[in-house]
């Protein structure tokens, strides 16, 4: 498994709801290429960007929760390294009951 890639994002004021939403840099690029200017925030909200001269609004709680959850995720490679090995059960033991019931 590959390690988590770093997530680059920016807080952007949305004119639709007046909140700051976290938008990934790839999403900014996609919106620019499409020419729509509408980006999707980490919480799934479609961001209608406001003027940069406006003061920042309150931060979206769903975006904050997403970022906090992502920050607490451990690296999958490290998690797999400390994994316990289970004792394997021979298949004949599993199928022994099937033979007896006939």
C-alpha positions as CSV (number, residue, x, y, z in Angstrom):
1,X,0.0,0.0,0.0
2,X,1.2,3.5,-0.7
3,X,1.5,6.0,2.0
4,X,-1.0,8.9,2.3
5,X,-0.1,11.7,0.0
6,X,0.1,15.2,1.4
7,X,-3.1,17.2,0.9
8,X,-2.6,20.8,-0.1
9,X,-5.6,23.0,0.4
10,X,-6.6,26.7,0.9
11,X,-9.5,28.2,2.9
12,X,-11.8,30.0,0.5
13,X,-14.8,32.2,1.3
14,X,-17.9,31.0,-0.4
15,X,-20.5,33.7,-1.4
16,X,-23.2,31.0,-1.3
17,X,-23.2,30.4,2.5
18,X,-20.6,33.0,3.8
19,X,-18.3,30.3,5.3
20,X,-14.7,29.5,4.6
21,X,-14.3,26.1,3.0
22,X,-11.1,24.0,2.5
23,X,-10.6,23.4,-1.2
24,X,-7.8,21.2,-2.5
25,X,-5.3,22.6,-5.0
26,X,-6.3,19.9,-7.6
27,X,-9.9,21.1,-7.3
28,X,-8.8,24.7,-8.0
29,X,-6.9,23.5,-11.1
30,X,-9.9,21.5,-12.3
31,X,-12.3,24.5,-11.9
32,X,-9.8,26.8,-13.7
33,X,-9.5,24.3,-16.6
34,X,-13.3,24.0,-17.0
35,X,-13.6,27.8,-16.8
36,X,-16.5,27.5,-14.3
37,X,-14.7,28.8,-11.3
38,X,-16.8,26.6,-9.1
39,X,-14.7,24.3,-6.9
40,X,-15.8,21.5,-4.6
41,X,-14.7,21.8,-1.0
42,X,-13.5,18.8,1.1
43,X,-17.0,18.7,2.7
44,X,-18.7,18.4,-0.8
45,X,-20.0,22.0,-0.9
46,X,-19.8,23.7,-4.2
47,X,-17.8,26.9,-3.5
48,X,-18.7,30.1,-5.2
49,X,-15.5,32.1,-4.5
50,X,-15.9,35.6,-3.1
51,X,-13.7,38.6,-3.6
52,X,-10.3,38.4,-1.9
53,X,-10.9,41.8,-0.3
54,X,-13.7,40.3,1.9
55,X,-12.7,39.3,5.4
56,X,-12.7,35.5,6.1
57,X,-15.9,34.0,7.3
58,X,-16.4,31.3,9.9
59,X,-14.7,28.0,8.9
60,X,-16.9,25.1,7.8
61,X,-17.2,22.6,10.6
62,X,-17.4,19.6,8.1
63,X,-14.1,20.7,6.4
64,X,-12.5,21.0,9.8
65,X,-13.7,17.5,10.8
66,X,-12.4,16.1,7.5
67,X,-8.9,17.6,8.0
68,X,-8.7,16.5,11.7
69,X,-9.7,13.0,10.8
70,X,-7.2,12.9,8.0
71,X,-4.4,14.1,10.3
72,X,-5.1,11.4,12.8
73,X,-5.0,8.6,10.2
74,X,-1.8,6.5,10.7
75,X,0.4,5.6,7.8
76,X,-0.9,2.3,6.2
77,X,2.6,1.0,5.8
78,X,3.3,1.4,9.5
79,X,-0.1,-0.1,10.4
80,X,0.7,-3.2,8.3
81,X,4.1,-3.6,9.8
82,X,2.7,-4.1,13.4
83,X,-0.1,-6.4,12.3
84,X,-0.5,-9.6,14.3
85,X,-0.4,-12.9,12.4
86,X,-3.4,-15.1,13.0
87,X,-3.0,-18.8,13.4
88,X,-4.1,-20.6,10.3
89,X,-6.7,-23.3,10.6
90,X,-6.3,-26.3,8.4
91,X,-9.0,-26.7,5.8
92,X,-9.6,-30.3,6.8
93,X,-10.8,-29.1,10.2
94,X,-13.2,-26.7,8.7
95,X,-14.7,-29.3,6.4
96,X,-14.6,-32.1,9.0
97,X,-18.1,-31.2,10.2
98,X,-19.4,-31.4,6.6
99,X,-18.3,-35.0,6.2
100,X,-19.8,-36.0,9.5
101,X,-23.3,-34.7,8.8
102,X,-23.8,-37.0,5.8
